[in-house]
Amino acid sequence: MSGRNPAPKRGYGGRSAEERRAERRDRLMRAGLELFGTRGYAATSIERLCTTAGVSTRNFYEEFGGREELLLALFRRLNERSLAAVAEAYAAASDADLPERVERAVRAFVTTHAGDPRWARLGFVEVIGVSPDLERRRLELRERWAQTILSLIDQAVARDEAPDRDYRLTAIALIGAVNNLVHHWSARGQDIPLDAITAELTHLILSSVTR
């Protein structure tokens, strides 16, 4: 015997069971974004999700416990992508002045949350009021955003670009302003240029943290 591990078994079409399952999950995630982001969460049934994704109901329950779990998975994906994009944009502008760093971070947030109107609707409308559990998860993610904002402000304070004070309430207020402005953009049919949204949010943040 060679002692080598056996090669993974291949399934239908040369794909392993794990690969097929990952593909089904991806199709369900894409179907969830499309239907929750256009028809709405309440108007979307599991049967419609499965039809759109081209999977069976049994396959759906192998991946998600129900519609709410799928919605939460999408909401988490949106926020993880956005948190990473904001951190990357801010770090890439580390040598720039505060207005440019803030503008880049805001643009990264707006692009990930509002570049596709389906994500904007899902993130700012469809996750609201679904259940106490989802609301708790939403508030946990909001706390992560608050900590991110406070970390960025701490850098500005260390560079003497902002006064040294308690910014906790400021961070919460900014989250509310950002979310509501992007939601306003989405609800109006995206008739406001995203550059205008970015500029207004940048001005608001700078006005809140600078002298």
Secondary structure as the mmCIF struct_conf table of DSSP 4:
data_model
#
loop_
_struct_conf.conf_type_id
_struct_conf.id
_struct_conf.beg_label_comp_id
_struct_conf.beg_label_asym_id
_struct_conf.beg_label_seq_id
_struct_conf.end_label_comp_id
_struct_conf.end_label_asym_id
_struct_conf.end_label_seq_id
HELX_LH_PP_P HELX_LH_PP_P1 ARG A 4 ARG A 10
HELX_RH_3T_P HELX_RH_3T_P1 TYR A 12 GLY A 14
HELX_RH_AL_P HELX_RH_AL_P1 ALA A 17 PHE A 36
TURN_TY1_P TURN_TY1_P1 GLY A 37 ARG A 39
BEND BEND1 TYR A 41 TYR A 41
TURN_TY1_P TURN_TY1_P2 ALA A 42 ALA A 43
HELX_RH_AL_P HELX_RH_AL_P2 ILE A 46 ALA A 53
TURN_TY1_P TURN_TY1_P3 GLY A 54 GLY A 54
HELX_RH_AL_P HELX_RH_AL_P3 THR A 57 GLU A 63
BEND BEND2 GLY A 65 GLY A 66
HELX_RH_AL_P HELX_RH_AL_P4 ARG A 67 ALA A 92
TURN_TY1_P TURN_TY1_P4 ALA A 93 ASP A 95
BEND BEND3 ALA A 96 ALA A 96
HELX_RH_AL_P HELX_RH_AL_P5 LEU A 98 ALA A 114
BEND BEND4 GLY A 115 ASP A 116
HELX_RH_AL_P HELX_RH_AL_P6 PRO A 117 ARG A 121
HELX_RH_PI_P HELX_RH_PI_P1 LEU A 122 GLU A 126
TURN_TY1_P TURN_TY1_P5 VAL A 127 GLY A 129
BEND BEND5 VAL A 130 VAL A 130
HELX_RH_AL_P HELX_RH_AL_P7 PRO A 132 ALA A 158
TURN_TY1_P TURN_TY1_P6 ARG A 159 ASP A 160
BEND BEND6 GLU A 161 ALA A 162
BEND BEND7 ARG A 165 ARG A 165
HELX_RH_AL_P HELX_RH_AL_P8 ARG A 168 ALA A 187
TURN_TY1_P TURN_TY1_P7 ARG A 188 GLY A 189
BEND BEND8 GLN A 190 GLN A 190
BEND BEND9 ILE A 192 ILE A 192
HELX_RH_AL_P HELX_RH_AL_P9 LEU A 194 VAL A 209
#
